Every structure is written in C-alpha cells, then in structure tokens.
Amino acid sequence: MTARIFNQDIAFFIENLFLISSKYITNIVVITIRNHIF
C-alpha cells in the first residue's frame, strides 16, 4: 500500500513537473521570438 501511494506521488510530481516545464519552455520560446522580431 505504501508503494502504491509512493508511485502515485511520483506520477503526480512528474506530471506537475512536465506541465511547469512546458509552460516555462513556451514562455522562453515566445520571448525569444519577440526578441528576434523586434
């Protein structure tokens, strides 16, 4: 049971990490494009 909870926590952490990193990468791409345009 502890292992199951632990695995769920890892899956949740990885999912949040992916969402945060994808937003962060998107912001970097947008800023980079703006800097190149202007």
N, C-alpha and C positions, 0 to 999 in steps of 0.2 A: 504493500500500500504506500509506504514511504517512497519507494522508487517510482511509482506511478505519479505521485504528486510532484516529485522532483523532475520527472520527464515533462510534465505539463508546464512547470515553471520554466524549464529550458526552452520549450517550444514557444511559450508566451514571450520570453525575453528575446529570442531570435526574431520572432515576428515583429515585435516593437522595434528592435534594432534595425530591421530591414526597412520598416516604414520611416523611421527617423532618418536613416542614411539616404533613402531615396528622395525624401524631401530636401535634405541637405545638398545632395548632388544636383537636384533640379534647380535649387537656388544658385549654385555655383555656375551651372550652365547658362541660366538666364542672365546673371551678372556678366559673365564672360561675353555673351552675345551682345549685350548692351554696350559693353566697353569697346567691342570691335566695330559696332555700328556708329556710335557717336565718337 
